[in-house]
């Protein structure tokens, strides 16, 4: 079972104006790791790489388009792909 939420948050000005944040929750560490590996494949194929933090039962993704200084359609497209595939794999 996968649970998640998504928000766009403000971050310090030296980094960017905005970044997407998404947290996914899993049953255990191995599911979190499998999810991160799946995300890495999606990110490589899209050539757009989120910052990933994960541990026992969770994974957190932050995305932004660095050369644009914030969130763009590229970020939302990546999150949508990750959501779609993760629901198929982990629901």
Secondary structure, 3 states (H helix, E strand, C coil): CCEEEEEEEECCCCCCCEEEEEEEECCCHHHHHHHHHHHHHHHHHHCCCCEEEEECCEEEEEECEHHHCECCHHHHHHHHHHHHHHHHHHC
